[in-house]
Amino acid sequence: MSLELEGISVSFGGVHALSEVSFTVAEGQVCGVIGPNGAGKTTLFDVVTGLRRPDGGQVRVDGADVTGRGAVRRARDGMARTFQRPQVFGRLTVLENVLTALEWHGGGGGLAADLLALPTRRSRERARRARAEEALARCGIADLAGLYAAELPIGRRRLVELARALADDPKILLLDEPTSGLDPAQAEVFAGVLASVEATVLLVEHDVGFVMDTCERIVVLDLGKVIAEGAPAEVRDDPAVRAAYLG
Ligand SMILES: Nc1ncnc2c1ncn2[C@@H]1O[C@H](COP(=O)(O)OP(=O)(O)OP(=O)(O)O)[C@@H](O)[C@H]1O
């Protein structure tokens, strides 16, 4: 699915967090958003995922206006995200964390449904478990399946969150600071996931080198405005980008 932003504006009091931000991520593309602190990256993410309604502008998915749809609806329509601070359920195991992403595919109906449809339910449960295990394997953390998420250091928690986002086969994947807290080996696993994922990906990242290496396209925000966009090499050589980063 393609993701299109047109004229997105958000203000907090007198602060223009985003001013007329427009860009498109083509289906299957991996697009990185970079920018100095306060550039508007998190606000942009919140608008795309439906956590914040913009003051103006439109978010479109495959041409359909989704600006008025909430975060849950967008998630059910195929949008998955990770957070700057990994949001995992500490008291669930790693496998259970990933299973939560698939919960809505089955279940419901209580005991009566259990008794009437036991075989179906069991096979659905097996299929969900297989999908969750596959997502863990893709993220290089299959061996952690039985551990409680609260026991894990931040890099691993981030990978659990990534596995949860991948498990439901998202059409659009939004990743907020995905490499923060990852060690080099974990960052490599993550880069491999990015290279193989079929979803359209938008990621916000502080590590500019990582974005240059892994994204096909980069959007640079500064003070709420798009100051450059294009292929990594074009963006790297852009004088406005250098000025924004060097201050
Ligand atoms: N809830 C809020 N209330 C008031 N101002 C806010 C709020 N959220 C963000 N801002 C302001 O909007 C601007 C953009 O913030 P945002 O967090 O989107 O930037 P960012 O690029 O994600 O920054 P960082 O890289 O530091 O996470 C900043 O000036 C910030 O202070």
Ligand as a Chemical Component Dictionary entry (heavy atoms), coordinates in Angstrom:
data_LIG
# 
_chem_comp.id                   LIG 
_chem_comp.type                 NON-POLYMER 
_chem_comp.pdbx_formal_charge   0 
_chem_comp.three_letter_code    LIG 
# 
loop_
_chem_comp_atom.comp_id 
_chem_comp_atom.atom_id 
_chem_comp_atom.alt_atom_id 
_chem_comp_atom.type_symbol 
_chem_comp_atom.charge 
_chem_comp_atom.model_Cartn_x 
_chem_comp_atom.model_Cartn_y 
_chem_comp_atom.model_Cartn_z 
_chem_comp_atom.pdbx_ordinal 
LIG N1  N1  N 0 2.417  17.729 23.268 1  
LIG C1  C1  C 0 3.143  18.801 22.931 2  
LIG N2  N2  N 0 2.890  20.011 23.469 3  
LIG C2  C2  C 0 3.619  21.087 23.118 4  
LIG N3  N3  N 0 4.624  21.076 22.231 5  
LIG C3  C3  C 0 4.927  19.888 21.672 6  
LIG C4  C4  C 0 4.209  18.692 21.985 7  
LIG N4  N4  N 0 4.732  17.669 21.256 8  
LIG C5  C5  C 0 5.730  18.224 20.538 9  
LIG N5  N5  N 0 5.849  19.532 20.762 10 
LIG C6  C6  C 0 6.798  20.455 20.122 11 
LIG O1  O1  O 0 6.686  20.248 18.720 12 
LIG C7  C7  C 0 7.966  20.265 18.108 13 
LIG C8  C8  C 0 8.206  18.939 17.386 14 
LIG O2  O2  O 0 8.348  17.895 18.362 15 
LIG P1  P1  P 0 8.567  16.363 17.993 16 
LIG O3  O3  O 0 8.633  15.620 19.294 17 
LIG O4  O4  O 0 7.579  15.943 16.993 18 
LIG O5  O5  O 0 10.015 16.412 17.331 19 
LIG P2  P2  P 0 11.061 15.216 17.083 20 
LIG O6  O6  O 0 11.669 15.484 15.760 21 
LIG O7  O7  O 0 10.385 13.925 17.277 22 
LIG O8  O8  O 0 12.114 15.447 18.235 23 
LIG P3  P3  P 0 13.108 14.378 18.908 24 
LIG O9  O9  O 0 14.084 13.979 17.848 25 
LIG O10 O10 O 0 13.755 15.181 19.998 26 
LIG O11 O11 O 0 12.279 13.231 19.420 27 
LIG C9  C9  C 0 8.972  20.558 19.212 28 
LIG O12 O12 O 0 9.191  21.956 19.222 29 
LIG C10 C10 C 0 8.241  20.127 20.466 30 
LIG O13 O13 O 0 8.699  20.853 21.580 31 
# 
loop_
_chem_comp_bond.comp_id 
_chem_comp_bond.atom_id_1 
_chem_comp_bond.atom_id_2 
_chem_comp_bond.value_order 
_chem_comp_bond.pdbx_ordinal 
LIG N1  C1  SING 1  
LIG C1  N2  SING 2  
LIG C1  C4  DOUB 3  
LIG N2  C2  DOUB 4  
LIG C2  N3  SING 5  
LIG N3  C3  DOUB 6  
LIG C3  C4  SING 7  
LIG C3  N5  SING 8  
LIG C4  N4  SING 9  
LIG N4  C5  DOUB 10 
LIG C5  N5  SING 11 
LIG N5  C6  SING 12 
LIG C6  O1  SING 13 
LIG C6  C10 SING 14 
LIG O1  C7  SING 15 
LIG C7  C8  SING 16 
LIG C7  C9  SING 17 
LIG C8  O2  SING 18 
LIG O2  P1  SING 19 
LIG P1  O3  DOUB 20 
LIG P1  O4  SING 21 
LIG P1  O5  SING 22 
LIG O5  P2  SING 23 
LIG P2  O6  DOUB 24 
LIG P2  O7  SING 25 
LIG P2  O8  SING 26 
LIG O8  P3  SING 27 
LIG P3  O9  DOUB 28 
LIG P3  O10 SING 29 
LIG P3  O11 SING 30 
LIG C9  O12 SING 31 
LIG C9  C10 SING 32 
LIG C10 O13 SING 33 
# 
